[in-house]
C-alpha cells in the first residue's frame, strides 16, 4: 500500500515530514515512561515496547500487546 499524498499544495504545506516526527521521538531516547495501559517504555532501548498512539480528543498511548 502506498502512503497517502496530500491532495492540494495547501495541504502539503500543512504537514511536516515524517523525519521531523522521528527527530522529536529521537529526543526522547533514554527516557522512561509509564503508558496508559500500565506497561512501561524506554525510548531507544532495543528491548523496549512498541507503542500505539490513539489520536483524538483524549490521547491514549498503549503498548502493542494491550492495544490490539
C-alpha positions as semicolon CSV with decimal commas, in nm:
position;residue;x (nm);y (nm);z (nm)
1;X;0,000;0,000;0,000
2;X;0,138;0,339;-0,097
3;X;0,128;0,628;0,152
4;X;-0,149;0,880;0,100
5;X;-0,039;1,205;-0,061
6;X;-0,193;1,543;0,031
7;X;-0,437;1,648;-0,242
8;X;-0,355;2,017;-0,275
9;X;-0,047;2,235;-0,240
10;X;-0,204;2,394;0,071
11;X;-0,235;2,050;0,231
12;X;0,130;1,976;0,153
13;X;0,229;2,289;0,346
14;X;0,018;2,191;0,649
15;X;0,205;1,867;0,718
16;X;0,561;1,827;0,843
17;X;0,770;1,537;0,719
18;X;0,796;1,204;0,897
19;X;1,162;1,290;0,959
20;X;1,053;1,576;1,185
21;X;0,841;1,335;1,390
22;X;1,134;1,092;1,410
23;X;1,355;1,376;1,538
24;X;1,105;1,451;1,815
25;X;1,094;1,083;1,916
26;X;1,474;1,060;1,899
27;X;1,490;1,340;2,159
28;X;1,311;1,101;2,398
29;X;1,597;0,849;2,372
30;X;1,681;0,702;2,714
31;X;1,372;0,847;2,885
32;X;1,132;0,613;3,062
33;X;0,755;0,648;3,065
34;X;0,454;0,469;3,214
35;X;0,191;0,407;2,944
36;X;-0,188;0,435;2,980
37;X;-0,209;0,054;2,982
38;X;0,024;0,034;3,285
39;X;0,323;-0,102;3,095
40;X;0,648;0,092;3,059
41;X;0,863;0,212;2,769
42;X;1,222;0,328;2,742
43;X;1,276;0,506;2,412
44;X;1,576;0,393;2,209
45;X;1,624;0,072;2,408
46;X;1,644;-0,237;2,187
47;X;1,409;-0,439;2,410
48;X;1,164;-0,152;2,458
49;X;0,793;-0,191;2,393
50;X;0,641;-0,070;2,068
51;X;0,360;0,177;2,126
52;X;0,028;0,275;1,975
53;X;-0,078;0,640;1,989
54;X;-0,454;0,686;1,957
55;X;-0,504;1,042;1,841
56;X;-0,821;1,234;1,921
57;X;-0,975;1,448;2,193
58;X;-0,816;1,229;2,461
59;X;-0,479;1,089;2,350
60;X;-0,416;0,731;2,465
61;X;-0,073;0,570;2,447
62;X;-0,052;0,194;2,499
63;X;0,188;-0,087;2,418
64;X;0,110;-0,305;2,118
65;X;0,027;-0,602;2,344
66;X;-0,261;-0,410;2,502
67;X;-0,362;-0,204;2,201
68;X;-0,469;-0,471;1,955
